Each structure stands twice: as C-alpha cells, then as structure tokens.
Amino acid sequence: MIVSVIDREGKSHELPAKPGQVLMRVLRDADMGLKAECDGCCACATCHIYVDNDWYGKLDAPADEEQDMLDEAFDVQENSRLSCQITLTEETDGLKVVIAPDWD
C-alpha cells in the first residue's frame, strides 16, 4: 500500500506502508520532518498533518484526547489530525496527507 505525502517544502512523496502501521511511524521513518516528540502517545501534537478532504471522512473520527491535543497545535484546520492516531488499513491505501508547518 502507498501513502501520498506532501512535505513542508511542497514536494510530493509516495511512501510504502503496511496495514496495521501507525501513520506517524511511516512519516517519521521516511524523514518527513515530524518531531513526534511523545513517540505516539497523543501528548504533544508534533506529528500534526492535514488529511486530504477526500480522505478525511474515510478515517475514524478523532477521539476527544486527539481533539484536545489539536486545540494546542498551531495552524489547525478542519482536516487536521495527529498522525500518531491514524492506524493504516487496506482501506487507507492511497491516503493523501500534507505535513503541517513546524512550530519553530
């Protein structure tokens, strides 16, 4: 399966992934610029991404914990998610995301 990613410089990438992987780990392993400081514990929002509008509704809705962390993030949009909270499945093959701007 593939995840399509636009990095912070606007460059497009197609990253291989497997069902069951957490999106944050796929992005971090590919050096997409995510800090992911809490290592996926939903405690920092440094893995903030924007999910393509065509894909957003196909994902499970964000839990309250994720929504609370997004309230602390910068440049939040309606399609913002934390990549540590998205587990990839066969149904997410082709998922399109954009890496949110860095906080620094």
Secondary structure, DSSP 8 states (H G I E B T S, - for coil): -EEEEE-TTS-EEEEE--TT-BHHHHHHHTT-S---TTSSSSSS-TTEEEE-HHHHTTS----HHHHHHHTTSSS--TTEEEGGG-B--GGGTT-EEEE-----
